[in-house]
């Protein structure tokens, strides 16, 4: 039958593939091969070892709690940095645990801790990362220039410490035996220059550190342009007349220092004169200064009398334990009458004489300064004339405390003159 006859299809018709299909299939195969490269030779070896029950290096290490090595600088208290630096020393005797437990305090007091130079170097590493400490006290730790170099260099880059006390160390000890960048003057110059980052540092104490003229020259050079330090203590050092000249020039240029302590040095007559006459003449920012125990003479006393008459910033002045005599006392008395800012003033242990003491007491009575509350003229050779003026001044100015020798407080009529020898 016709409908059951098979239709013959011409050869080549119906079995043609779309153009480019063979190439596409080859590309697909290549892509599949690239997507699944199969296990590497190393992976095959690891698989065979596991089948044999032999653990790999990764399996062995995963079973043991090996400590993770941390970067010391990642600890913002500085404990890790302190310990890491201590481990670098072959031998040391400075404290570790008792010190590091305090590194999260704002006020860190390590006085008399026996740090030495090595401890100071370790502490310097702590201060490079610590962001908590704002006041640091390192009194009496036997720190020399070597430890001080590392410590002050770290503080130079620190932006948190506002108060630093390095009193009673040995930063300037044997200054002639060190040179270059190791000199204390160079170290302090780098710390105090305006390029330093520690502009939040307001108070520094270098009391009793064997600091001499050589170091003070470079230090004053940096302080002349310093705009952020307000209080500095250089007492109980070895500053001589040359330091007095450098300090005078510095105080004339610096208008940011509020207080300076120079007591118990070796400024002598010329040095103290330079500080007062050159440094204080045009300075109207210093409110507190001490020049006690320096060998100041009448020349310095007269200079102070001239300055105090027109200075409106001075509030506390200590000129005790010097050599100011009657001539200096009379000039100081003239200045006190005109001064309007002084609150506390000491001239004790100076050979002022009876007339000099009397002049100072009269000035206290006549001044219009309502701020004045304390004047000390103990052991200043006061006599009967000073006694009479003291009685009148106590009535006129009862709110002003005048410290005088006990003999002046005894009523004259009660003093019995001894009988002449037979």
SENUDO-681508 format. One record per residue (C-alpha): x, z, y; residue in one letter; chain. Coordinates in steps of 0.05 Angstrom, whole numbers. Each point is the difference from the previous one (the first is absolute). Example, Ala and Ser with C-alpha at 12.3 -4.5 7.8 and 13.67 -1.06 7.14 Angstrom:
<sites>
x: 246 | z: 156 | y: -90 | res: a | chain: A
x: 27 | z: -13 | y: 69 | res: s | chain: A
</sites>
This chain:
<sites>
x: 0 | z: 0 | y: 0 | res: x | chain: A
x: 22 | z: -15 | y: 69 | res: x | chain: A
x: -7 | z: 71 | y: 27 | res: x | chain: A
x: 41 | z: 28 | y: -56 | res: x | chain: A
x: 57 | z: -46 | y: 11 | res: x | chain: A
x: 60 | z: 33 | y: 29 | res: x | chain: A
x: 21 | z: -24 | y: 67 | res: x | chain: A
x: 72 | z: -20 | y: 1 | res: x | chain: A
x: 40 | z: 25 | y: 58 | res: x | chain: A
x: 55 | z: -46 | y: 24 | res: x | chain: A
x: 68 | z: 28 | y: -12 | res: x | chain: A
x: 28 | z: 39 | y: 59 | res: x | chain: A
x: -67 | z: 14 | y: 30 | res: x | chain: A
x: -25 | z: 73 | y: 5 | res: x | chain: A
x: 65 | z: 32 | y: -21 | res: x | chain: A
x: 36 | z: -10 | y: 66 | res: x | chain: A
x: 25 | z: 65 | y: 32 | res: x | chain: A
x: -4 | z: 14 | y: 75 | res: x | chain: A
x: 60 | z: -25 | y: 38 | res: x | chain: A
x: 55 | z: 52 | y: 5 | res: x | chain: A
x: -29 | z: 47 | y: -52 | res: x | chain: A
x: 63 | z: -1 | y: -43 | res: x | chain: A
x: 44 | z: 20 | y: 57 | res: x | chain: A
x: -47 | z: 57 | y: 21 | res: x | chain: A
x: 0 | z: 27 | y: -71 | res: x | chain: A
x: 76 | z: -1 | y: -1 | res: x | chain: A
x: 1 | z: 38 | y: 66 | res: x | chain: A
x: -50 | z: 52 | y: -27 | res: x | chain: A
x: 43 | z: 11 | y: -61 | res: x | chain: A
x: 62 | z: 9 | y: 43 | res: x | chain: A
x: -38 | z: 50 | y: 44 | res: x | chain: A
x: -22 | z: 40 | y: -60 | res: x | chain: A
x: 71 | z: 2 | y: -26 | res: x | chain: A
x: 24 | z: 24 | y: 68 | res: x | chain: A
x: -54 | z: 53 | y: 5 | res: x | chain: A
x: 16 | z: 30 | y: -68 | res: x | chain: A
x: 75 | z: -3 | y: -11 | res: x | chain: A
x: -5 | z: 52 | y: -55 | res: x | chain: A
x: 44 | z: 62 | y: -11 | res: x | chain: A
x: 72 | z: -3 | y: 22 | res: x | chain: A
x: 58 | z: 11 | y: -48 | res: x | chain: A
x: 10 | z: 71 | y: 25 | res: x | chain: A
x: -74 | z: 16 | y: -9 | res: x | chain: A
x: 2 | z: -27 | y: -71 | res: x | chain: A
x: 59 | z: 45 | y: -15 | res: x | chain: A
x: -37 | z: 60 | y: 28 | res: x | chain: A
x: -61 | z: -17 | y: -43 | res: x | chain: A
x: 42 | z: -4 | y: -62 | res: x | chain: A
x: 34 | z: 66 | y: 15 | res: x | chain: A
x: -68 | z: 34 | y: 9 | res: x | chain: A
x: -24 | z: -28 | y: -67 | res: x | chain: A
x: 62 | z: 30 | y: -32 | res: x | chain: A
x: -14 | z: 67 | y: 34 | res: x | chain: A
x: 60 | z: -2 | y: 46 | res: x | chain: A
x: -18 | z: 24 | y: 71 | res: x | chain: A
x: 23 | z: -40 | y: 60 | res: x | chain: A
x: 39 | z: 26 | y: 60 | res: x | chain: A
x: -65 | z: 4 | y: 40 | res: x | chain: A
x: -33 | z: 41 | y: -55 | res: x | chain: A
x: 58 | z: 48 | y: -3 | res: x | chain: A
x: 2 | z: 12 | y: 75 | res: x | chain: A
x: -75 | z: 9 | y: 7 | res: x | chain: A
x: 3 | z: 63 | y: -43 | res: x | chain: A
x: 47 | z: 39 | y: 45 | res: x | chain: A
x: -16 | z: 28 | y: 69 | res: x | chain: A
x: 62 | z: -24 | y: 38 | res: x | chain: A
x: 1 | z: 26 | y: 72 | res: x | chain: A
x: -15 | z: -50 | y: 54 | res: x | chain: A
x: 57 | z: -5 | y: 50 | res: x | chain: A
x: -28 | z: 8 | y: 71 | res: x | chain: A
x: 30 | z: -22 | y: 65 | res: x | chain: A
x: 19 | z: 64 | y: 38 | res: x | chain: A
x: -23 | z: -30 | y: 65 | res: x | chain: A
x: -71 | z: -6 | y: -26 | res: x | chain: A
x: -8 | z: 76 | y: 5 | res: x | chain: A
x: -19 | z: 12 | y: 73 | res: x | chain: A
x: 18 | z: 75 | y: -4 | res: x | chain: A
x: 73 | z: -19 | y: -13 | res: x | chain: A
x: 7 | z: 45 | y: -61 | res: x | chain: A
x: 21 | z: -57 | y: -47 | res: x | chain: A
x: 49 | z: -26 | y: 52 | res: x | chain: A
x: 31 | z: 69 | y: 8 | res: x | chain: A
x: 7 | z: 11 | y: -75 | res: x | chain: A
x: 27 | z: -71 | y: -12 | res: x | chain: A
x: 54 | z: 10 | y: 53 | res: x | chain: A
x: 19 | z: 68 | y: -29 | res: x | chain: A
x: 11 | z: -32 | y: -68 | res: x | chain: A
x: 51 | z: -47 | y: 30 | res: x | chain: A
x: 47 | z: 58 | y: 15 | res: x | chain: A
x: 48 | z: 21 | y: -55 | res: x | chain: A
x: -5 | z: 72 | y: 23 | res: x | chain: A
x: -45 | z: 36 | y: 49 | res: x | chain: A
x: -25 | z: 70 | y: 14 | res: x | chain: A
x: -57 | z: -12 | y: 49 | res: x | chain: A
x: -71 | z: 18 | y: -20 | res: x | chain: A
x: -48 | z: -51 | y: -30 | res: x | chain: A
x: -68 | z: 27 | y: -24 | res: x | chain: A
x: -5 | z: 55 | y: 53 | res: x | chain: A
x: 9 | z: -52 | y: 54 | res: x | chain: A
x: -40 | z: -59 | y: -27 | res: x | chain: A
x: -63 | z: 43 | y: -7 | res: x | chain: A
x: -1 | z: 6 | y: 76 | res: x | chain: A
x: 3 | z: -74 | y: 16 | res: x | chain: A
x: -75 | z: -6 | y: 11 | res: x | chain: A
x: 1 | z: 52 | y: 57 | res: x | chain: A
x: -3 | z: -21 | y: 72 | res: x | chain: A
x: 49 | z: 55 | y: 21 | res: x | chain: A
x: 60 | z: -1 | y: -47 | res: x | chain: A
x: 44 | z: 61 | y: 8 | res: x | chain: A
x: 64 | z: -4 | y: -41 | res: x | chain: A
x: 44 | z: 48 | y: 40 | res: x | chain: A
x: 55 | z: 36 | y: -40 | res: x | chain: A
x: -15 | z: -44 | y: -61 | res: x | chain: A
x: 73 | z: -19 | y: -15 | res: x | chain: A
x: -12 | z: -75 | y: 2 | res: x | chain: A
x: 70 | z: -19 | y: 23 | res: x | chain: A
x: 17 | z: -73 | y: 10 | res: x | chain: A
x: -25 | z: -24 | y: -67 | res: x | chain: A
x: -67 | z: 34 | y: 9 | res: x | chain: A
x: -5 | z: -30 | y: 70 | res: x | chain: A
x: 14 | z: -70 | y: -29 | res: x | chain: A
x: -55 | z: 11 | y: -53 | res: x | chain: A
x: -48 | z: 25 | y: 53 | res: x | chain: A
x: 15 | z: -63 | y: 41 | res: x | chain: A
x: -27 | z: -42 | y: -57 | res: x | chain: A
x: -63 | z: 42 | y: 1 | res: x | chain: A
x: -10 | z: -9 | y: 74 | res: x | chain: A
x: 4 | z: -76 | y: -7 | res: x | chain: A
x: -67 | z: 0 | y: -36 | res: x | chain: A
x: -33 | z: 66 | y: 17 | res: x | chain: A
x: -60 | z: -7 | y: 47 | res: x | chain: A
x: -21 | z: 74 | y: 2 | res: x | chain: A
x: 56 | z: 41 | y: 32 | res: x | chain: A
x: -6 | z: 7 | y: 75 | res: x | chain: A
x: 46 | z: 60 | y: 13 | res: x | chain: A
x: 66 | z: 9 | y: -37 | res: x | chain: A
x: 43 | z: 63 | y: 3 | res: x | chain: A
x: 69 | z: -2 | y: -32 | res: x | chain: A
x: 34 | z: 61 | y: 32 | res: x | chain: A
x: 64 | z: 23 | y: -34 | res: x | chain: A
x: 9 | z: -50 | y: -57 | res: x | chain: A
x: 74 | z: -14 | y: 9 | res: x | chain: A
x: -13 | z: -73 | y: 17 | res: x | chain: A
x: 60 | z: -37 | y: 28 | res: x | chain: A
x: 6 | z: -69 | y: 31 | res: x | chain: A
x: -2 | z: -33 | y: -69 | res: x | chain: A
x: -69 | z: 28 | y: -17 | res: x | chain: A
x: -23 | z: -3 | y: 72 | res: x | chain: A
x: 15 | z: -75 | y: 2 | res: x | chain: A
x: -48 | z: -15 | y: -57 | res: x | chain: A
x: -52 | z: 49 | y: 24 | res: x | chain: A
x: -2 | z: -22 | y: 73 | res: x | chain: A
x: 1 | z: -73 | y: -20 | res: x | chain: A
x: -62 | z: 11 | y: -43 | res: x | chain: A
x: -34 | z: 38 | y: 57 | res: x | chain: A
x: 17 | z: -57 | y: 47 | res: x | chain: A
x: -47 | z: -44 | y: -41 | res: x | chain: A
x: -52 | z: 54 | y: -12 | res: x | chain: A
x: -65 | z: -5 | y: 40 | res: x | chain: A
x: -31 | z: 69 | y: -17 | res: x | chain: A
x: 50 | z: 56 | y: 17 | res: x | chain: A
x: -13 | z: 30 | y: 70 | res: x | chain: A
x: 46 | z: 61 | y: -4 | res: x | chain: A
x: 69 | z: 6 | y: -31 | res: x | chain: A
x: 42 | z: 63 | y: -4 | res: x | chain: A
x: 72 | z: -8 | y: -25 | res: x | chain: A
x: 26 | z: 65 | y: 29 | res: x | chain: A
x: 59 | z: 38 | y: -30 | res: x | chain: A
x: 29 | z: -57 | y: -40 | res: x | chain: A
x: 68 | z: -34 | y: 7 | res: x | chain: A
x: -16 | z: -69 | y: 27 | res: x | chain: A
x: 56 | z: 1 | y: 52 | res: x | chain: A
x: 50 | z: 39 | y: -42 | res: x | chain: A
x: 70 | z: -30 | y: 3 | res: x | chain: A
x: -26 | z: -57 | y: 42 | res: x | chain: A
x: 71 | z: -27 | y: 11 | res: x | chain: A
x: 7 | z: -15 | y: -74 | res: x | chain: A
x: -57 | z: -51 | y: -3 | res: x | chain: A
x: -5 | z: -66 | y: 36 | res: x | chain: A
x: -43 | z: -62 | y: 6 | res: x | chain: A
x: -72 | z: 2 | y: -24 | res: x | chain: A
x: 13 | z: 69 | y: -31 | res: x | chain: A
x: 9 | z: 33 | y: 68 | res: x | chain: A
x: -58 | z: 46 | y: 18 | res: x | chain: A
x: -2 | z: -31 | y: 70 | res: x | chain: A
x: -12 | z: -69 | y: -30 | res: x | chain: A
x: -52 | z: 27 | y: -49 | res: x | chain: A
x: -38 | z: 36 | y: 56 | res: x | chain: A
x: 6 | z: -61 | y: 45 | res: x | chain: A
x: -33 | z: -43 | y: -53 | res: x | chain: A
x: -55 | z: 52 | y: -11 | res: x | chain: A
x: -17 | z: 10 | y: 74 | res: x | chain: A
x: 4 | z: -71 | y: 26 | res: x | chain: A
x: -65 | z: -33 | y: 17 | res: x | chain: A
x: 6 | z: -51 | y: -57 | res: x | chain: A
x: -12 | z: 56 | y: -50 | res: x | chain: A
x: -67 | z: 3 | y: -35 | res: x | chain: A
x: -6 | z: 77 | y: 5 | res: x | chain: A
x: -33 | z: -1 | y: 69 | res: x | chain: A
x: -48 | z: 55 | y: -23 | res: x | chain: A
x: 60 | z: 49 | y: -3 | res: x | chain: A
x: -9 | z: 47 | y: 59 | res: x | chain: A
x: 44 | z: 61 | y: -16 | res: x | chain: A
x: 70 | z: 4 | y: -30 | res: x | chain: A
x: 44 | z: 61 | y: -9 | res: x | chain: A
x: 75 | z: -7 | y: -12 | res: x | chain: A
x: 16 | z: 72 | y: 15 | res: x | chain: A
x: 66 | z: 28 | y: -27 | res: x | chain: A
x: 29 | z: -64 | y: -31 | res: x | chain: A
x: 71 | z: -1 | y: 28 | res: x | chain: A
x: -18 | z: -58 | y: 46 | res: x | chain: A
x: 54 | z: -16 | y: 52 | res: x | chain: A
x: 14 | z: -46 | y: 58 | res: x | chain: A
x: 18 | z: -60 | y: -44 | res: x | chain: A
x: -69 | z: -3 | y: -32 | res: x | chain: A
x: -40 | z: 18 | y: 63 | res: x | chain: A
x: 25 | z: -59 | y: 40 | res: x | chain: A
x: -32 | z: -51 | y: -47 | res: x | chain: A
x: -62 | z: 43 | y: -10 | res: x | chain: A
x: -13 | z: 5 | y: 75 | res: x | chain: A
x: 8 | z: -75 | y: 6 | res: x | chain: A
x: -60 | z: -9 | y: -47 | res: x | chain: A
x: -39 | z: 56 | y: 33 | res: x | chain: A
x: 6 | z: -32 | y: 68 | res: x | chain: A
x: -47 | z: -55 | y: -21 | res: x | chain: A
x: -42 | z: 40 | y: -49 | res: x | chain: A
x: -74 | z: 3 | y: 18 | res: x | chain: A
x: -31 | z: 41 | y: -56 | res: x | chain: A
x: 41 | z: 63 | y: -13 | res: x | chain: A
x: -26 | z: 60 | y: 39 | res: x | chain: A
x: 37 | z: 62 | y: -25 | res: x | chain: A
x: 73 | z: 7 | y: -20 | res: x | chain: A
x: 41 | z: 61 | y: -21 | res: x | chain: A
x: 76 | z: -6 | y: 4 | res: x | chain: A
x: 15 | z: 74 | y: 6 | res: x | chain: A
x: 57 | z: 37 | y: -35 | res: x | chain: A
x: 45 | z: -62 | y: -5 | res: x | chain: A
x: 67 | z: -18 | y: 29 | res: x | chain: A
x: -20 | z: -41 | y: 61 | res: x | chain: A
x: 52 | z: 2 | y: 55 | res: x | chain: A
x: 5 | z: -25 | y: 72 | res: x | chain: A
x: 1 | z: -73 | y: -22 | res: x | chain: A
x: -66 | z: 10 | y: -37 | res: x | chain: A
x: -27 | z: 32 | y: 64 | res: x | chain: A
x: 15 | z: -63 | y: 39 | res: x | chain: A
x: -32 | z: -44 | y: -54 | res: x | chain: A
x: -61 | z: 45 | y: -3 | res: x | chain: A
x: -7 | z: -1 | y: 76 | res: x | chain: A
x: 0 | z: -76 | y: 1 | res: x | chain: A
x: -49 | z: -2 | y: -58 | res: x | chain: A
x: -49 | z: 48 | y: 33 | res: x | chain: A
x: 3 | z: -40 | y: 64 | res: x | chain: A
x: -21 | z: -63 | y: -38 | res: x | chain: A
x: -49 | z: 30 | y: -50 | res: x | chain: A
x: -69 | z: 17 | y: 26 | res: x | chain: A
x: -33 | z: 19 | y: -66 | res: x | chain: A
x: 37 | z: 62 | y: -24 | res: x | chain: A
x: -42 | z: 63 | y: 13 | res: x | chain: A
x: 48 | z: 54 | y: -24 | res: x | chain: A
x: 74 | z: 6 | y: -17 | res: x | chain: A
x: 38 | z: 59 | y: -27 | res: x | chain: A
x: 75 | z: 1 | y: 14 | res: x | chain: A
x: 15 | z: 74 | y: -6 | res: x | chain: A
x: 63 | z: 27 | y: -32 | res: x | chain: A
x: 45 | z: -61 | y: 10 | res: x | chain: A
x: 65 | z: -10 | y: 38 | res: x | chain: A
x: -25 | z: -38 | y: 61 | res: x | chain: A
x: 36 | z: 48 | y: 48 | res: x | chain: A
x: -7 | z: -5 | y: 75 | res: x | chain: A
x: 8 | z: -75 | y: 9 | res: x | chain: A
x: -43 | z: -17 | y: -61 | res: x | chain: A
x: -59 | z: 42 | y: 21 | res: x | chain: A
x: 6 | z: -25 | y: 71 | res: x | chain: A
x: -4 | z: -72 | y: -25 | res: x | chain: A
x: -62 | z: 15 | y: -41 | res: x | chain: A
x: -35 | z: 34 | y: 58 | res: x | chain: A
x: 24 | z: -41 | y: 60 | res: x | chain: A
x: 1 | z: -69 | y: -32 | res: x | chain: A
x: -52 | z: 8 | y: -54 | res: x | chain: A
x: -54 | z: 42 | y: 35 | res: x | chain: A
x: 4 | z: -26 | y: 71 | res: x | chain: A
x: -50 | z: -57 | y: -10 | res: x | chain: A
x: -30 | z: 21 | y: -67 | res: x | chain: A
x: -72 | z: 22 | y: 6 | res: x | chain: A
x: -20 | z: 1 | y: -74 | res: x | chain: A
x: 42 | z: 57 | y: -30 | res: x | chain: A
x: -41 | z: 64 | y: 0 | res: x | chain: A
x: 47 | z: 44 | y: -42 | res: x | chain: A
x: 76 | z: 4 | y: 0 | res: x | chain: A
x: 50 | z: 52 | y: -25 | res: x | chain: A
x: 72 | z: 2 | y: 23 | res: x | chain: A
x: 15 | z: 72 | y: -22 | res: x | chain: A
x: 69 | z: 19 | y: -27 | res: x | chain: A
x: 36 | z: -60 | y: 30 | res: x | chain: A
x: 46 | z: 30 | y: 53 | res: x | chain: A
x: -40 | z: -26 | y: 59 | res: x | chain: A
x: 28 | z: 22 | y: 67 | res: x | chain: A
x: -24 | z: 5 | y: 73 | res: x | chain: A
x: 6 | z: -75 | y: 9 | res: x | chain: A
x: -52 | z: -11 | y: -55 | res: x | chain: A
x: -43 | z: 56 | y: 29 | res: x | chain: A
x: 1 | z: -32 | y: 69 | res: x | chain: A
x: -19 | z: -67 | y: -29 | res: x | chain: A
x: -58 | z: 31 | y: -37 | res: x | chain: A
x: -24 | z: 34 | y: 64 | res: x | chain: A
x: -2 | z: -67 | y: 35 | res: x | chain: A
x: -38 | z: -34 | y: -57 | res: x | chain: A
x: -51 | z: 55 | y: -15 | res: x | chain: A
x: -24 | z: -1 | y: 72 | res: x | chain: A
x: -30 | z: -69 | y: -8 | res: x | chain: A
x: -9 | z: -8 | y: -75 | res: x | chain: A
x: -73 | z: 3 | y: -21 | res: x | chain: A
x: 9 | z: -6 | y: -75 | res: x | chain: A
x: 45 | z: 58 | y: -21 | res: x | chain: A
x: -38 | z: 57 | y: -32 | res: x | chain: A
x: 52 | z: 38 | y: -42 | res: x | chain: A
x: 74 | z: 6 | y: 17 | res: x | chain: A
x: 54 | z: 42 | y: -34 | res: x | chain: A
x: 66 | z: 10 | y: 36 | res: x | chain: A
x: 17 | z: 67 | y: -31 | res: x | chain: A
x: 69 | z: 22 | y: -25 | res: x | chain: A
x: 39 | z: -43 | y: 49 | res: x | chain: A
x: 46 | z: 13 | y: 60 | res: x | chain: A
x: -46 | z: -11 | y: 58 | res: x | chain: A
x: 17 | z: 48 | y: 56 | res: x | chain: A
x: -29 | z: 21 | y: 67 | res: x | chain: A
x: 11 | z: -67 | y: 33 | res: x | chain: A
x: -39 | z: -37 | y: -54 | res: x | chain: A
x: -54 | z: 54 | y: -2 | res: x | chain: A
x: -14 | z: -6 | y: 75 | res: x | chain: A
x: -9 | z: -76 | y: -6 | res: x | chain: A
x: -45 | z: 8 | y: -60 | res: x | chain: A
x: -43 | z: 51 | y: 39 | res: x | chain: A
x: -10 | z: -52 | y: 55 | res: x | chain: A
x: -25 | z: -51 | y: -50 | res: x | chain: A
x: -46 | z: 50 | y: -35 | res: x | chain: A
x: -38 | z: 13 | y: 65 | res: x | chain: A
x: -20 | z: -74 | y: 5 | res: x | chain: A
x: -11 | z: -14 | y: -74 | res: x | chain: A
x: -72 | z: -8 | y: -24 | res: x | chain: A
x: 6 | z: -12 | y: -76 | res: x | chain: A
x: 49 | z: 50 | y: -31 | res: x | chain: A
x: -32 | z: 49 | y: -50 | res: x | chain: A
x: 59 | z: 34 | y: -35 | res: x | chain: A
x: 71 | z: 7 | y: 27 | res: x | chain: A
x: 60 | z: 38 | y: -27 | res: x | chain: A
x: 64 | z: 18 | y: 37 | res: x | chain: A
x: 18 | z: 60 | y: -43 | res: x | chain: A
x: 72 | z: 17 | y: -16 | res: x | chain: A
x: 28 | z: -35 | y: 62 | res: x | chain: A
x: 42 | z: 36 | y: 53 | res: x | chain: A
x: -52 | z: -12 | y: 54 | res: x | chain: A
x: 19 | z: 64 | y: 39 | res: x | chain: A
x: -49 | z: 48 | y: 33 | res: x | chain: A
x: -12 | z: -48 | y: 59 | res: x | chain: A
x: -11 | z: -59 | y: -47 | res: x | chain: A
x: -51 | z: 38 | y: -42 | res: x | chain: A
x: -35 | z: 25 | y: 63 | res: x | chain: A
x: -5 | z: -71 | y: 27 | res: x | chain: A
x: -31 | z: -25 | y: -66 | res: x | chain: A
x: -51 | z: 57 | y: 1 | res: x | chain: A
x: -19 | z: -14 | y: 72 | res: x | chain: A
x: -10 | z: -74 | y: -18 | res: x | chain: A
x: -48 | z: 21 | y: -55 | res: x | chain: A
x: -40 | z: 40 | y: 52 | res: x | chain: A
x: -1 | z: -55 | y: 52 | res: x | chain: A
x: -13 | z: -62 | y: -43 | res: x | chain: A
x: -68 | z: -32 | y: -1 | res: x | chain: A
x: 9 | z: -20 | y: -73 | res: x | chain: A
x: -59 | z: 28 | y: -38 | res: x | chain: A
x: 27 | z: -23 | y: -67 | res: x | chain: A
x: 60 | z: 47 | y: -1 | res: x | chain: A
x: -10 | z: 55 | y: -51 | res: x | chain: A
x: 70 | z: 22 | y: -24 | res: x | chain: A
x: 69 | z: 7 | y: 31 | res: x | chain: A
x: 59 | z: 32 | y: -37 | res: x | chain: A
x: 59 | z: 29 | y: 39 | res: x | chain: A
x: 23 | z: 53 | y: -50 | res: x | chain: A
x: 73 | z: 17 | y: 1 | res: x | chain: A
x: 12 | z: -39 | y: 65 | res: x | chain: A
x: 34 | z: 55 | y: 40 | res: x | chain: A
x: -63 | z: 22 | y: 37 | res: x | chain: A
x: 6 | z: 62 | y: 44 | res: x | chain: A
x: -37 | z: 41 | y: 53 | res: x | chain: A
x: -18 | z: -59 | y: 43 | res: x | chain: A
x: -31 | z: -36 | y: -59 | res: x | chain: A
x: -37 | z: 64 | y: -18 | res: x | chain: A
x: -34 | z: 4 | y: 69 | res: x | chain: A
x: -21 | z: -73 | y: -3 | res: x | chain: A
x: -26 | z: 9 | y: -70 | res: x | chain: A
x: -47 | z: 56 | y: 21 | res: x | chain: A
x: -31 | z: -43 | y: 55 | res: x | chain: A
x: -5 | z: -62 | y: -45 | res: x | chain: A
x: -36 | z: 38 | y: -55 | res: x | chain: A
x: -54 | z: 18 | y: 50 | res: x | chain: A
x: -5 | z: -70 | y: 29 | res: x | chain: A
x: 5 | z: -38 | y: -66 | res: x | chain: A
x: -26 | z: 45 | y: -55 | res: x | chain: A
x: -12 | z: -59 | y: -47 | res: x | chain: A
x: 73 | z: -20 | y: -1 | res: x | chain: A
x: 42 | z: 36 | y: -52 | res: x | chain: A
x: 70 | z: 12 | y: 25 | res: x | chain: A
x: 50 | z: 20 | y: -54 | res: x | chain: A
x: 53 | z: 44 | y: 32 | res: x | chain: A
x: 50 | z: 52 | y: -23 | res: x | chain: A
x: -33 | z: 65 | y: -20 | res: x | chain: A
x: 38 | z: 36 | y: 55 | res: x | chain: A
x: -41 | z: -38 | y: 52 | res: x | chain: A
x: -64 | z: 28 | y: -29 | res: x | chain: A
x: 21 | z: 72 | y: 11 | res: x | chain: A
x: -23 | z: 29 | y: 68 | res: x | chain: A
x: 61 | z: 10 | y: 44 | res: x | chain: A
x: -20 | z: 70 | y: 19 | res: x | chain: A
x: 4 | z: 23 | y: -72 | res: x | chain: A
x: 72 | z: -22 | y: -7 | res: x | chain: A
x: 46 | z: 60 | y: 6 | res: x | chain: A
x: 69 | z: -14 | y: 26 | res: x | chain: A
x: 54 | z: 34 | y: -42 | res: x | chain: A
x: 39 | z: 57 | y: 32 | res: x | chain: A
x: 68 | z: -19 | y: 27 | res: x | chain: A
x: 58 | z: 23 | y: -43 | res: x | chain: A
x: 29 | z: 68 | y: 19 | res: x | chain: A
</sites>
